[in-house]
């Protein structure tokens, strides 16, 4: 069953938004819940509970499930239902193929703009690292990379990044609560921010590409072991 906390947050979203009961809106709400870590790998998405919470028809919800299945965020198992996916090694490789194209490009080609938001995320991540708060570190990391892509000013790229972040949250969940995986990337993000603040966009893009290579290698090793 879907947790009551998730259902309550979805009810609030439905109550505060004029969404015209579209399947794309429903998919976005579920994708966000996954990206935020509120729906974990293996969680069953109870159709009737979700339909009631979101205030949508059965067909609309199933269309949203179909979209998320195509994105590999959820998996439909015949005669059992729809579940949040468990990423495989090939899923990780595909995620990082996308990230290597999108994130360095966003750093390289984004117009000049303030970095205050990214700096705030780095401060949050450092505070979390100081007390070993893994969920907060993972959340801040998500926000940092979301913010990098948002600098491109493209709704399409940002939508693509939301899909990637939802899958990444599932990957992080497989790593458990080991702070040794998350802590090094706090300062990696700070390094990239420093290059960006200095106007060294090309260097920031190169640092991001190397960062993504290392992260992919570490995740694949962890999955293999």
C-alpha positions as CSV (number, residue, x, y, z in Angstrom):
1,X,0.0,0.0,0.0
2,X,1.1,3.6,-0.7
3,X,2.1,5.3,2.6
4,X,-0.4,7.8,4.1
5,X,2.3,10.5,4.0
6,X,2.7,10.2,0.3
7,X,-1.1,10.2,-0.2
8,X,-1.5,13.3,1.9
9,X,1.1,15.2,-0.1
10,X,-0.6,14.1,-3.4
11,X,-4.0,15.3,-2.0
12,X,-2.5,18.7,-1.2
13,X,-1.0,18.9,-4.7
14,X,-4.3,18.1,-6.3
15,X,-6.1,20.6,-4.1
16,X,-3.8,23.4,-4.9
17,X,-3.4,23.0,-8.7
18,X,-5.8,23.3,-11.6
19,X,-4.4,20.4,-13.5
20,X,-7.3,19.5,-15.8
21,X,-6.9,15.9,-14.7
22,X,-4.1,15.3,-17.3
23,X,-2.0,12.2,-17.2
24,X,1.1,14.3,-17.7
25,X,0.3,16.2,-14.5
26,X,-0.2,12.9,-12.6
27,X,3.0,11.5,-14.0
28,X,4.8,14.6,-12.8
29,X,3.5,14.3,-9.3
30,X,4.5,10.7,-9.0
31,X,7.9,11.3,-10.6
32,X,8.5,14.1,-8.1
33,X,7.5,11.9,-5.2
34,X,10.1,9.4,-6.4
35,X,12.8,12.1,-7.0
36,X,12.2,13.4,-3.4
37,X,12.6,9.9,-2.0
38,X,9.0,9.6,-0.8
39,X,8.4,6.5,-3.0
40,X,11.2,4.0,-2.6
41,X,12.4,1.2,-5.0
42,X,10.0,-1.7,-4.8
43,X,7.0,0.3,-3.5
44,X,3.7,-0.8,-4.9
45,X,1.6,2.0,-6.4
46,X,-1.9,1.2,-5.2
47,X,-4.2,2.3,-8.0
48,X,-7.4,3.1,-6.1
49,X,-5.5,4.9,-3.3
50,X,-3.7,7.1,-5.8
51,X,-6.7,7.7,-8.0
52,X,-8.6,8.9,-4.9
53,X,-5.8,11.1,-3.6
54,X,-5.2,12.8,-7.0
55,X,-8.8,13.1,-7.9
56,X,-8.4,11.6,-11.4
57,X,-10.0,8.8,-13.4
58,X,-8.7,5.3,-13.6
59,X,-7.8,5.8,-17.3
60,X,-5.8,9.0,-16.5
61,X,-3.8,7.3,-13.8
62,X,-3.1,4.3,-16.0
63,X,-1.9,6.7,-18.8
64,X,0.5,8.2,-16.2
65,X,1.7,4.8,-15.2
66,X,2.3,4.0,-18.9
67,X,4.4,7.2,-19.2
68,X,6.5,6.4,-16.2
69,X,6.9,2.8,-17.4
70,X,8.4,4.1,-20.6
71,X,10.7,6.3,-18.5
72,X,11.8,3.2,-16.5
73,X,10.8,4.9,-13.3
74,X,8.1,2.3,-12.6
75,X,7.6,-1.3,-13.6
76,X,4.3,-3.1,-14.3
77,X,4.2,-6.8,-13.3
78,X,1.3,-8.7,-14.8
79,X,-1.3,-9.8,-12.2
80,X,0.6,-8.0,-9.4
81,X,0.5,-4.3,-10.2
82,X,2.7,-1.3,-10.7
83,X,5.9,-0.9,-8.6
84,X,8.7,1.7,-8.3
85,X,11.6,0.3,-10.3
86,X,15.0,-1.1,-9.1
87,X,17.7,0.3,-11.4
88,X,20.0,-2.1,-13.1
89,X,23.6,-1.6,-14.2
90,X,22.5,-0.8,-17.7
91,X,20.0,1.7,-16.3
92,X,22.9,3.4,-14.5
93,X,25.0,3.5,-17.7
94,X,22.0,5.0,-19.6
95,X,21.4,7.6,-16.9
96,X,25.0,8.8,-17.1
97,X,25.0,8.9,-20.9
98,X,22.2,11.4,-20.6
99,X,23.8,13.3,-17.8
100,X,27.2,13.7,-19.6
101,X,25.3,15.3,-22.5
102,X,23.0,17.6,-20.5
103,X,24.9,18.8,-17.4
104,X,28.3,19.9,-18.9
105,X,26.3,21.5,-21.7
106,X,24.2,23.5,-19.3
107,X,27.3,24.7,-17.5
108,X,29.1,25.6,-20.8
109,X,26.3,27.4,-22.6
110,X,24.1,28.8,-19.9
111,X,23.8,32.7,-19.9
112,X,25.5,34.6,-17.0
113,X,23.2,34.7,-14.0
114,X,23.4,34.7,-10.2
115,X,24.7,31.6,-8.4
116,X,23.1,32.4,-5.0
117,X,20.7,29.4,-5.2
118,X,23.5,26.9,-5.9
119,X,25.6,28.4,-3.1
120,X,22.7,27.9,-0.7
121,X,22.4,24.3,-1.7
122,X,26.2,23.8,-1.2
123,X,25.9,25.3,2.3
124,X,23.0,22.9,3.1
125,X,25.0,19.9,1.8
126,X,28.0,20.9,4.0
127,X,25.9,21.2,7.1
128,X,24.4,17.8,6.4
129,X,27.8,16.3,5.8
130,X,29.0,17.7,9.1
131,X,26.4,15.6,11.0
132,X,26.4,12.6,8.7
133,X,22.8,13.2,7.5
134,X,22.7,11.0,4.4
135,X,19.2,11.8,3.2
136,X,19.9,15.6,3.5
137,X,23.1,15.2,1.5
138,X,21.4,13.2,-1.2
139,X,18.6,15.7,-1.3
140,X,21.0,18.6,-1.6
141,X,22.9,16.8,-4.4
142,X,19.7,16.4,-6.3
143,X,18.9,20.1,-5.9
144,X,22.4,21.1,-7.0
145,X,22.2,19.2,-10.3
146,X,18.6,20.3,-10.8
147,X,19.8,23.9,-10.4
148,X,22.6,23.4,-12.9
149,X,20.3,22.3,-15.6
150,X,17.7,24.9,-14.8
151,X,20.3,27.6,-15.6
152,X,19.9,26.6,-19.3
153,X,16.4,28.1,-19.2
154,X,14.8,25.2,-21.1
155,X,11.6,23.7,-19.9
156,X,12.3,20.6,-22.0
157,X,15.7,20.1,-20.5
158,X,14.4,20.6,-17.0
159,X,11.6,18.1,-17.6
160,X,14.2,15.6,-18.8
161,X,16.3,16.3,-15.7
162,X,13.4,15.5,-13.5
163,X,13.1,12.1,-15.1
164,X,16.8,11.5,-14.6
165,X,16.7,12.7,-11.0
166,X,13.8,10.3,-10.2
167,X,15.9,7.5,-11.5
168,X,18.9,8.7,-9.6
169,X,17.0,8.7,-6.4
170,X,16.3,5.0,-7.0
171,X,19.9,4.4,-7.6
172,X,20.9,6.3,-4.4
173,X,18.4,4.1,-2.5
174,X,20.3,1.0,-3.5
175,X,23.4,2.5,-1.9
176,X,21.9,2.5,1.5
177,X,22.8,5.0,4.3
178,X,26.6,4.9,3.8
179,X,27.8,8.5,4.0
180,X,31.1,7.6,2.3
181,X,29.3,7.5,-1.0
182,X,27.7,10.9,-0.6
183,X,30.3,13.0,1.3
184,X,32.9,13.4,-1.5
185,X,30.3,14.9,-3.9
186,X,29.5,17.7,-1.5
187,X,32.9,19.2,-2.1
188,X,32.9,18.2,-5.8
189,X,29.7,20.3,-6.2
190,X,31.4,23.2,-4.3
191,X,34.4,23.0,-6.7
192,X,32.1,23.3,-9.7
193,X,30.3,26.2,-8.1
194,X,33.6,28.0,-7.5
195,X,34.5,27.6,-11.2
196,X,31.1,28.9,-12.2
197,X,31.4,31.9,-9.9
198,X,34.8,32.7,-11.4
199,X,33.3,32.7,-14.9
200,X,35.2,29.6,-15.9
201,X,32.3,27.9,-17.5
202,X,34.4,25.6,-19.7
203,X,36.4,24.4,-16.7
204,X,33.2,23.9,-14.8
205,X,31.8,21.8,-17.6
206,X,35.0,19.7,-17.8
207,X,34.9,19.2,-14.0
208,X,31.3,18.0,-14.2
209,X,32.2,15.5,-17.0
210,X,34.9,14.0,-14.8
211,X,32.7,14.0,-11.8
212,X,30.0,12.1,-13.7
213,X,32.6,9.6,-14.9
214,X,33.7,8.9,-11.3
215,X,30.2,8.6,-10.0
216,X,29.1,6.2,-12.7
217,X,32.2,4.0,-12.0
218,X,31.5,4.0,-8.3
219,X,27.9,3.1,-8.7
220,X,28.6,0.3,-11.1
221,X,31.2,-1.2,-8.8
222,X,28.7,-1.0,-5.9
223,X,26.0,-2.7,-8.0
224,X,28.4,-5.5,-9.1
225,X,29.4,-6.2,-5.5
